[in-house]
Amino acid sequence: MRNLTGVNDLVVRFANVNGTGSASANNMFAMSIFRMGIPMTAKNIFPSNIQGLPTWYEVRVSEKGYLGRREGVDIMLCVNPQSMKQDVASVKPGGYFLYDNTKNLHKDFIREDVNYIGIPMIGICMRLYSDARQRQLFKNMIYVGALAALLDIELEVVKGIIADEFKKKPKLIEPNVQAMMAGVTYIKENYEHPLGLRVERRDLVGDAIVIDGNTACGIGAVYAGATVAGWYPITPSTSLVEAFAKYSNRLRVDPETGLKKVAIVQAEDELAAFGMVLGANWNGARAFTATSGPGLSLMNEFLGLAYFAEIPAVLVDVQRGGPSTGMPTRTQQSDLLLAAYASHGDTKHVLLIPSNPSECFDFMADAFDLAERLQTPIIVMTDLDLGMNEHLSAPLKWDDARRYDRGKVYTAEDLDALSAMGKQFGRYLDVDGDGIPYRTLPATHPTKGSFFTRGTSHDEYARYTEDGVKNAQVLDRLTKKWDTAKEILPLPEFYQAQNESNIGMIFFGTTTYAALEAIDLLKQEEGITLDAMRATAFPFHASVEAFIEAHDQIFVIEQNRDAQFRTLLINELEINPKKLIKVLNYDGMPITADAIRNGIAKHLEAIKL
């Protein structure tokens, strides 16, 4: 049997039982790779309940900086008999299967093309610890030590991470180090080490940090000046508002009084939560909410009100698997059409689509400026993979000279000057041709600037009307505002200075990781060159249409069944559907570079035939 070999290029998967304390140990393993200067990404794959079901934690190590999911597992650490059959099957030929050999492995789990490394984790724990809970927890540290020895991870790095992990509980440092070293000792006494697959210190991460997208969004909201969050908990968005609360407790406190300058209100449901957000924004605060697909469905009515009444609002949709309740702890990009056209009638919403935590921070800050500048809801579209998994990211940066863009807001002085010129304030009056009217905030002036906010048809002066012509004029102005939005949203990213091929690829969000790797694979292994564009926002900038027009075929990469992003391109740009080829993934796991490469290569080969 030919064993897998390589340096700083491997996938390690942990198969655990939910609720056994393995998450902390698995994370320490991943962070040890990071602290050795090697690019890595980790994905937590967990069930949507707390009944002790299987959970997995997958770490990809890539010296080349490929941070998307990869097909196949090189090293499987399995301590869950319930999932062992599928775990053994997932190991690549020549790979390694680590297991607890306190009891013999059943013959159904034996493959001739896999290397087995047995470690008596329970036996070691029974010898070292008398407390049942300690035996369960320290078993995890034993396998961390075993992996450290097998992969040649620097032990001082692991010890440093343990010290950091338990710095608030220093009494736990020594016993965790002891358990880790017990795993190291067992490997050194019983197996050749390191393996042919191993890691080696590099200096490839620079000043990068490891952070999840929900935390980055939460911090971004704080820096953007948000003072109100109305929300209803829902996986996978809950930790976003929790992060906002955590950092608000540090940064939203009056230094003189000690009072918190933030309101975080848990509503009775998602519709009420968004209603709170609209009320706060209408009153001049910066407010937001976070949800996922089912919550976004419930918010549709108020999204329509915000669009037509032109009230700023920010909403983060951390997408998960659907339909209905679907797969709450799996990832998808399946809310695009729902978000873009949320609510009834002729309604469209601005979408921002970050692809990494750094952009989550930046786009969150931009969202509040854009919401007030355009006077409309801004929906930030992330997903579970980006929101809840930790990613290698550029540091979050804030320019202290930056000032919030409050958009077109009349002051009391502005209203007096308008009156002096014999002009009347019109809440929905387009005075400069960009489709965006001026607004006033409550109590701006004792007698001027008031208006009715309504969801029914209105004219330029916010007066109720059933005049169809007047209503059409308002809709036309909103279309003009939509066109204005195209020019001020984040621009798409192009990965070539000039086009090099008649074939292009469009991707967005977390498909970026796998798409960029797939481009390299196609060129290196298939001899296929593709031009690439990453979409960052909706509505589409003119350069998106230009990119499509410049190519004979465009592959659209997305994680949903119905090719929703492709539908947006066809609907909004009137592209010939035959020109846009779907490459889809909707199994709840992040798409892989191999899946993209195979899909594109298969399509192109079929055309040749």
C-alpha positions in Angstrom: 0.0 0.0 0.0 1.3 3.4 -0.9 0.9 5.8 2.0 0.0 9.4 1.5 2.9 11.8 1.9 3.3 15.6 1.8 4.2 18.6 3.8 1.7 21.3 4.8 -1.0 19.9 2.5 -3.6 17.7 4.2 -7.1 17.4 5.6 -7.7 16.2 9.1 -11.2 15.4 10.3 -12.3 14.7 13.8 -15.4 12.6 14.4 -16.8 13.2 17.8 -20.1 13.1 19.8 -21.9 16.3 20.3 -21.5 17.6 23.9 -18.3 15.8 24.9 -16.1 18.9 25.1 -14.2 18.0 21.9 -14.7 21.4 20.3 -12.1 23.1 22.5 -9.5 20.4 21.9 -10.2 20.4 18.1 -9.8 24.1 18.0 -6.5 23.9 19.8 -5.2 21.5 17.2 -6.2 23.9 14.4 -4.7 26.9 16.1 -1.4 25.1 16.6 -1.1 24.9 12.8 -1.9 28.6 12.5 0.7 29.5 15.1 3.3 27.6 13.1 2.7 30.1 10.3 0.8 27.7 8.0 -2.5 28.7 6.3 -5.4 26.6 7.6 -9.2 26.7 7.8 -11.5 24.8 10.1 -15.1 23.8 9.7 -17.4 22.7 12.4 -20.1 20.3 11.2 -22.6 19.8 13.9 -26.2 18.6 14.4 -29.2 20.8 14.9 -30.1 19.4 18.3 -28.3 18.5 21.6 -29.0 14.8 21.7 -25.5 13.5 21.5 -25.5 13.0 17.7 -22.4 12.9 15.6 -20.4 16.0 15.0 -17.3 16.6 12.9 -14.6 19.1 12.8 -12.5 19.4 9.6 -9.2 21.2 9.3 -7.6 21.9 5.9 -3.9 22.7 5.9 -2.6 24.3 2.7 0.8 25.9 2.2 -0.5 27.2 -1.1 -3.3 29.1 0.8 -6.2 27.1 -0.6 -8.8 27.5 2.2 -11.9 25.9 0.7 -13.1 22.4 1.4 -11.3 19.6 -0.3 -12.5 16.2 -1.4 -11.4 13.3 0.7 -9.9 13.0 4.2 -6.2 12.3 4.7 -6.3 11.7 8.5 -9.5 10.7 10.3 -9.5 10.8 14.1 -12.7 8.9 15.0 -13.9 8.5 18.6 -17.6 8.0 17.7 -18.7 4.4 17.0 -22.1 5.7 15.7 -20.4 7.3 12.7 -17.4 5.1 12.3 -18.6 3.2 9.2 -19.0 6.4 7.1 -15.9 7.9 8.7 -13.7 5.0 7.6 -15.2 5.2 4.1 -14.3 8.9 3.8 -10.5 8.3 4.2 -8.5 8.5 1.0 -6.5 5.4 0.0 -3.2 5.5 1.7 -4.6 7.7 4.5 -4.7 7.2 8.2 -7.5 6.2 10.6 -6.9 7.0 14.3 -9.2 5.4 16.8 -9.5 4.3 20.4 -8.2 0.7 20.6 -9.1 0.2 24.2 -11.6 -2.2 22.5 -10.9 -4.1 19.3 -12.1 -2.5 16.1 -15.0 -4.4 14.4 -14.1 -6.1 11.1 -16.7 -4.0 9.3 -14.5 -1.0 9.8 -11.4 -2.5 8.3 -10.1 -1.4 4.9 -6.9 -2.8 3.4 -6.0 0.5 1.7 -6.0 2.5 5.0 -3.4 2.8 7.8 -4.8 2.2 11.2 -3.3 3.8 14.3 -4.9 2.6 17.6 -4.5 4.7 20.8 -6.0 3.4 24.1 -7.5 6.7 25.0 -10.0 5.4 27.5 -7.4 3.1 29.0 -5.0 5.9 29.5 -7.7 8.1 31.0 -8.7 5.2 33.4 -5.1 5.0 34.5 -4.6 8.7 35.0 -7.9 10.1 36.2 -10.5 8.9 38.7 -13.2 11.5 37.9 -15.6 10.4 35.1 -16.0 13.9 33.6 -12.2 14.3 33.6 -11.8 11.0 31.8 -14.2 12.2 29.1 -12.6 15.7 28.6 -8.9 14.7 28.8 -9.5 11.9 26.3 -9.7 14.8 23.7 -6.3 16.2 24.8 -4.8 12.7 24.5 -5.6 12.6 20.8 -4.4 16.2 20.3 -1.0 15.0 21.7 -1.0 11.9 19.5 -1.6 14.0 16.4 1.1 16.5 17.4 3.6 13.6 17.5 2.4 12.0 14.3 2.4 15.3 12.3 5.5 16.8 13.9 3.6 19.8 15.4 5.9 21.8 17.8 4.9 20.8 21.3 5.8 24.2 22.8 3.2 25.7 20.5 0.5 23.3 21.7 1.5 24.0 25.4 1.3 27.7 24.7 -2.2 27.3 23.3 -3.3 25.3 26.3 -2.0 28.1 28.6 -3.9 30.7 26.6 -7.1 28.6 26.6 -7.1 28.2 30.4 -5.5 31.4 31.5 -8.6 32.3 33.5 -8.5 28.8 35.1 -4.8 28.2 35.6 -5.4 25.1 37.6 -6.5 23.3 34.4 -3.3 24.1 32.5 -1.1 21.3 34.0 -3.6 18.5 33.8 -4.4 19.3 30.1 -0.7 19.4 29.3 -0.3 16.1 31.1 -3.1 14.5 29.0 -1.6 15.9 25.8 1.8 14.6 26.6 0.3 11.2 27.4 -0.8 11.0 23.8 2.6 12.1 22.6 4.4 9.5 24.7 2.1 6.7 23.5 2.9 7.5 19.8 6.6 7.8 20.4 6.7 4.4 22.2 4.5 2.5 19.7 4.6 4.0 16.2 7.1 5.5 13.8 6.7 9.2 13.7 6.3 11.6 12.2 4.1 10.3 9.4 4.8 10.9 5.7 2.1 13.5 6.0 3.3 16.2 8.3 3.5 19.9 9.0 6.6 22.1 9.0 6.9 25.7 10.3 6.5 28.5 7.7 5.9 32.2 7.8 2.9 32.4 5.5 0.1 33.9 7.6 1.7 37.3 8.2 -0.6 39.5 10.3 -3.7 37.4 9.5 -6.2 36.6 12.2 -8.6 33.8 12.7 -12.2 34.9 13.2 -15.7 33.9 12.2 -17.9 36.1 10.0 -20.7 36.6 12.6 -18.2 38.1 15.1 -16.8 40.3 12.3 -20.3 41.5 11.4 -21.1 42.2 15.1 -17.9 44.3 15.5 -18.6 46.0 12.2 -22.0 47.1 13.5 -20.4 48.6 16.6 -17.9 50.6 14.6 -20.7 51.6 12.2 -22.5 53.4 15.0 -25.3 51.0 15.6 -27.0 51.5 18.9 -30.1 49.4 18.5 -30.5 45.7 17.7 -34.0 44.1 17.5 -33.7 40.4 17.1 -35.1 36.9 17.5 -32.6 34.1 18.0 -32.2 31.7 15.0 -29.4 29.5 13.9 -26.9 30.4 12.4 -27.3 34.1 13.1 -27.6 34.2 16.9 -23.9 34.5 17.6 -23.8 37.7 15.5 -26.1 39.7 17.8 -24.3 38.0 20.8 -21.0 39.4 19.4 -22.6 42.9 19.0 -23.7 42.7 22.6 -20.2 41.6 23.8 -18.3 44.3 22.0 -21.0 46.9 22.9 -20.4 46.1 26.5 -16.8 47.2 25.9 -17.3 50.1 23.5 -20.8 51.4 24.0 -20.4 52.5 27.6 -20.5 56.1 28.8 -17.2 56.7 30.5 -18.7 59.2 33.0 -21.9 57.4 34.0 -21.0 53.8 33.2 -24.4 53.4 31.4 -24.6 51.4 28.3 -25.4 53.4 25.2 -27.0 50.5 23.3 -30.4 48.8 23.3 -30.6 45.1 22.4 -34.2 43.9 22.4 -35.3 40.3 21.9 -38.7 40.4 20.2 -41.5 37.8 20.2 -40.7 36.9 16.6 -38.7 38.1 13.6 -41.5 40.4 12.2 -41.6 42.3 15.5 -37.8 42.4 15.6 -37.6 44.1 12.2 -40.5 46.4 13.2 -38.3 47.6 16.1 -35.5 48.2 13.7 -37.7 50.3 11.5 -38.9 52.4 14.4 -35.4 53.1 15.7 -34.1 54.0 12.2 -37.1 56.2 11.5 -36.2 58.1 14.7 -32.6 58.6 13.7 -30.8 55.8 15.4 -28.7 53.2 13.5 -30.4 49.9 14.1 -30.1 46.4 12.6 -31.2 42.8 13.0 -29.8 39.4 12.0 -31.7 36.3 10.9 -31.7 33.4 8.6 -34.1 32.1 5.9 -37.2 31.4 8.0 -36.8 34.7 9.8 -36.4 36.6 6.5 -39.6 35.0 5.3 -41.5 36.4 8.3 -39.9 39.9 7.8 -41.2 40.3 4.3 -44.1 42.6 5.2 -42.0 45.1 7.0 -39.3 44.9 4.3 -41.9 46.0 1.8 -42.9 48.9 4.1 -39.3 50.0 4.5 -38.8 49.9 0.8 -41.9 52.0 0.0 -41.8 54.3 3.0 -38.0 54.7 2.4 -36.8 53.9 5.9 -33.1 53.0 6.3 -32.5 49.6 7.9 -29.8 47.0 8.0 -30.4 43.2 8.0 -27.9 40.4 8.0 -29.1 37.1 6.5 -26.9 34.2 7.6 -28.2 31.6 5.1 -28.7 28.0 6.0 -30.1 24.9 4.3 -33.8 25.0 3.3 -36.6 24.7 2.3 -38.8 25.4 5.4 -36.9 24.6 8.6 -34.5 22.6 6.3 -31.0 22.0 7.7 -30.4 24.6 10.4 -26.8 23.7 10.9 -25.8 23.3 7.2 -24.8 26.0 4.8 -26.4 27.2 1.5 -26.8 30.3 -0.6 -30.5 29.7 -1.1 -32.1 33.0 0.1 -30.9 35.2 -2.8 -34.3 35.6 -4.6 -36.2 35.8 -1.4 -33.9 38.7 -0.2 -33.6 40.5 -3.5 -37.4 40.6 -4.1 -38.7 40.4 -0.6 -42.3 41.5 -0.1 -45.1 41.8 -2.6 -45.5 44.3 -5.5 -42.7 45.9 -7.4 -40.0 45.6 -4.6 -36.3 45.3 -4.9 -33.6 45.3 -2.2 -29.9 46.1 -2.1 -27.7 43.1 -1.3 -24.1 43.1 -0.1 -22.3 39.8 -0.4 -19.0 39.5 1.6 -16.8 36.5 1.0 -14.5 36.6 4.1 -14.6 38.0 7.7 -12.7 41.1 6.8 -15.3 42.0 4.3 -18.0 41.1 6.8 -16.6 43.9 9.0 -16.2 46.4 6.1 -19.6 45.6 4.4 -21.4 45.9 7.7 -20.0 49.4 8.2 -20.8 50.2 4.6 -24.4 48.9 5.0 -25.3 51.5 7.5 -24.0 54.3 5.4 -25.7 52.9 2.3 -29.0 52.4 4.1 -29.1 56.1 5.1 -27.8 57.4 1.8 -30.3 55.4 -0.2 -33.0 55.4 2.5 -33.8 51.8 2.0 -33.1 48.4 3.6 -29.6 46.9 3.0 -29.4 43.2 3.3 -25.9 41.7 4.0 -25.9 38.1 2.7 -23.6 35.7 4.4 -24.0 32.0 5.2 -23.4 29.5 7.9 -20.0 28.6 6.6 -18.8 32.2 6.7 -20.8 33.2 9.8 -20.1 30.3 12.2 -16.8 28.9 11.0 -13.4 30.5 11.8 -11.5 31.7 8.8 -8.0 33.0 8.1 -8.7 36.7 7.6 -6.9 40.0 7.1 -7.1 42.1 10.2 -10.2 44.2 10.8 -9.3 47.8 10.1 -11.1 51.0 10.8 -10.2 54.5 9.7 -10.6 56.8 12.7 -11.1 59.7 10.2 -14.1 58.1 8.7 -17.4 59.9 9.3 -20.8 58.4 9.1 -22.8 59.1 5.9 -26.3 60.1 7.2 -27.5 60.8 3.6 -30.0 63.6 2.7 -31.3 64.8 6.1 -32.8 68.3 6.4 -31.8 70.2 9.6 -34.0 72.9 11.2 -31.8 75.5 9.4 -32.4 73.8 6.1 -36.1 73.8 6.6 -36.2 77.5 7.5 -34.1 78.3 4.4 -36.4 76.2 2.2 -39.4 78.1 3.6 -37.7 81.4 3.1 -37.4 80.6 -0.6 -41.1 79.9 -0.8 -40.5 76.1 -1.2 -42.4 73.3 0.5 -40.8 70.3 2.0 -41.7 67.2 0.2 -40.7 63.9 1.9 -40.7 62.0 -1.4 -39.7 64.9 -3.7 -36.7 64.2 -6.0 -35.0 67.6 -6.0 -31.7 66.7 -7.7 -32.5 63.8 -10.1 -30.9 60.8 -8.3 -34.2 59.4 -7.1 -33.3 60.0 -3.5 -35.5 62.5 -1.6 -34.6 64.5 1.5 -35.9 63.3 4.9 -36.3 64.8 8.3 -35.9 63.2 11.7 -38.5 63.6 14.4 -38.4 66.8 16.5 -36.0 68.5 14.0 -38.2 71.6 13.9 -41.1 72.7 16.0 -43.4 73.5 13.0 -41.7 72.3 9.8 -40.6 69.0 8.3 -43.3 66.8 9.6 -44.9 64.1 7.3 -46.9 60.9 7.4 -45.0 57.7 7.0 -47.3 55.2 5.4 -47.2 52.0 3.4 -50.1 53.0 1.2 -49.8 55.0 -2.0 -48.6 58.5 -1.6 -47.5 61.5 -3.6 -44.3 63.5 -3.4 -45.5 65.3 -0.2 -46.4 62.0 1.7 -50.1 62.6 1.1 -52.3 59.6 0.7 -53.5 59.1 -2.8 -55.2 56.5 -5.0 -54.2 58.3 -8.2 -52.6 55.6 -10.3 -50.5 58.1 -12.2 -49.1 59.5 -8.9 -48.3 56.0 -7.7 -46.5 55.1 -10.9 -44.4 58.3 -10.6 -43.3 57.2 -7.1 -42.4 53.7 -8.5 -40.5 55.4 -11.4 -38.5 57.5 -8.9 -37.7 54.4 -6.9 -36.3 52.8 -10.1 -34.2 55.9 -10.6 -32.9 55.4 -7.0 -32.2 51.8 -7.8 -30.0 52.9 -10.8 -28.2 55.3 -8.4 -27.4 52.4 -6.1 -25.6 50.6 -8.9 -23.0 53.3 -8.9 -22.2 53.5 -5.2 -22.2 49.8 -4.1 -19.0 47.8 -3.7 -17.5 47.0 -7.1 -17.1 43.4 -8.4 -13.6 42.0 -8.2 -11.9 40.8 -11.3 -9.0 38.4 -11.2 -7.2 39.4 -14.4 -6.0 42.7 -15.6 -7.6 42.0 -19.0 -9.6 39.1 -20.3 -7.5 36.1 -21.4 -10.2 33.7 -22.4 -13.6 33.4 -24.1 -14.8 31.5 -21.1 -15.6 33.2 -17.8 -16.6 32.2 -14.2 -18.8 34.2 -11.8 -18.9 33.4 -8.1 -19.7 35.2 -4.9 -19.6 34.8 -1.1 -18.0 31.6 0.2 -17.9 29.9 -3.2 -14.8 32.2 -3.7 -12.5 29.9 -1.8 -13.2 26.8 -3.9 -13.6 28.8 -7.2 -10.1 30.3 -7.1 -8.6 26.9 -6.4 -10.6 25.4 -9.2 -9.3 28.0 -11.6 -5.7 26.9 -10.8 -6.7 23.2 -11.1 -8.3 23.7 -14.5 -5.3 25.5 -15.8 -2.7 23.1 -14.4 -4.5 19.8 -14.9 -6.9 20.4 -17.8 -5.1 23.2 -19.7 -8.2 25.4 -19.5 -7.9 29.1 -18.8 -10.9 31.0 -17.4 -11.4 34.6 -16.6 -13.0 35.2 -13.2 -15.3 37.7 -11.5 -16.5 37.8 -8.0 -19.8 39.6 -7.5 -20.1 41.6 -4.3 -23.5 43.4 -4.6 -26.9 43.6 -6.1 -28.1 45.6 -8.1 -25.3 44.8 -10.6 -22.7 47.4 -11.7 -22.3 47.9 -15.4 -19.0 46.1 -15.3 -20.9 42.8 -14.5 -22.8 43.0 -17.7 -19.7 44.0 -19.6 -17.9 40.9 -18.3 -20.7 38.6 -19.4 -20.9 40.2 -22.8 -17.1 39.8 -23.3 -17.3 36.0 -23.0 -19.0 33.2 -25.0 -19.8 31.2 -21.9 -20.1 32.0 -18.3 -20.0 29.4 -15.5 -22.0 30.6 -12.5 -20.9 28.9 -9.2 -23.5 28.9 -6.4 -24.7 26.8 -3.5 -28.4 26.2 -4.1 -30.5 23.9 -6.3 -32.3 26.5 -8.5 -29.4 28.6 -9.6 -30.8 31.7 -8.0 -27.9 34.0 -8.7 -28.0 33.0 -12.4 -31.7 33.9 -12.3 -30.9 37.4 -11.0 -28.4 37.9 -13.8 -31.0 36.8 -16.4 -33.8 38.9 -14.9 -31.9 42.1 -14.3 -29.5 42.1 -17.3 -31.7 40.2 -19.8 -28.9 37.8 -20.5 -29.5 34.8 -22.8 -30.0 31.9 -20.4 -28.0 29.6 -22.7 -24.9 31.7 -22.1 -24.9 31.1 -18.3 -24.0 27.5 -17.2 -24.9 26.3 -13.8 -22.3 24.8 -11.4 -24.3 24.0 -8.3 -23.9 22.4 -4.9 -26.7 22.1 -2.3 -25.9 19.2 0.0 -25.4 21.6 3.0 -21.6 21.3 2.8 -19.4 24.0 1.3 -18.7 23.4 -2.4 -15.2 22.0 -3.3 -12.7 23.0 -5.9 -12.9 19.4 -7.3 -16.6 19.7 -7.8 -16.2 23.0 -9.7 -13.4 21.7 -11.8 -15.2 18.5 -12.7 -18.4 20.3 -13.5 -16.7 22.8 -15.9 -14.4 20.2 -17.5 -17.4 17.8 -18.1 -19.4 20.6 -19.7 -16.6 21.7 -22.0 -15.8 18.1 -23.0 -19.5 17.5 -23.9 -19.4 20.5 -26.2 -16.3 19.2 -28.0 -18.1 15.9 -28.6 
